[in-house]
């Protein structure tokens, strides 16, 4: 008895190939986001344990850091994935790192949410789990609760010995926060994570919209 074989027409093969291609592209685009979704899920779970039901993600991406053992997370060249969120009058931070070459969840920590524009640490000096990749950078910070009209911020840090550090950072696309840094020389001279600061809010032309004073310290717990 002759067996009949089902064969796709040329048009059907074209459709099949297009679908396979689109699925492959979708997977490729989603891959870097999967670690961020994992971190966000851990933050939401930890917040629920603390009685916080509503969490709002402020920023999710990669910061140019390496793990304490000098490793980098797969899919993120020279960086580690991190999520910053808020909820229950607190900020929440979670990140993925490496330990002995394997992916490792760095845990979830939280701190009181500032009222108004302020600087908070993302990778604070002395954090053994996340260390800035660039040897010229001593710490990573985020300017939070920045008004929409602010296109950039200038952080002026007063460090031990009477010195002042000036760093200007631009807002990236539609980010809710603005990432900025502290030079490594400043963190080494200061010898700690506490810095009185002035945060200037700048418009797209560099004009000062306003400024706030505060004290930057490691409050993550």
Buried (B, 14 or more C-beta within 10 A) or exposed (E): EEEEEEEEEEEEEEEEEEEEEEEEEEEEEEEBBEBBEBBBEBBBEBBEEEEBEEBEBBBBBBBBBBBBBEBBBEEBEEBBBBBBBBBBEBBBBBBBBBBEEEBBBBEBBBBEBBEEBBBBBBBBBEBEBBBBBBEEBBBBBBBBBBEEEBBBBBBBBBBEEEEEBEBEBEBEEEBBBBBBBBBBEBBEBBEEBEBEBBBBBBEEEEEEBEBBEBEBBBBBE
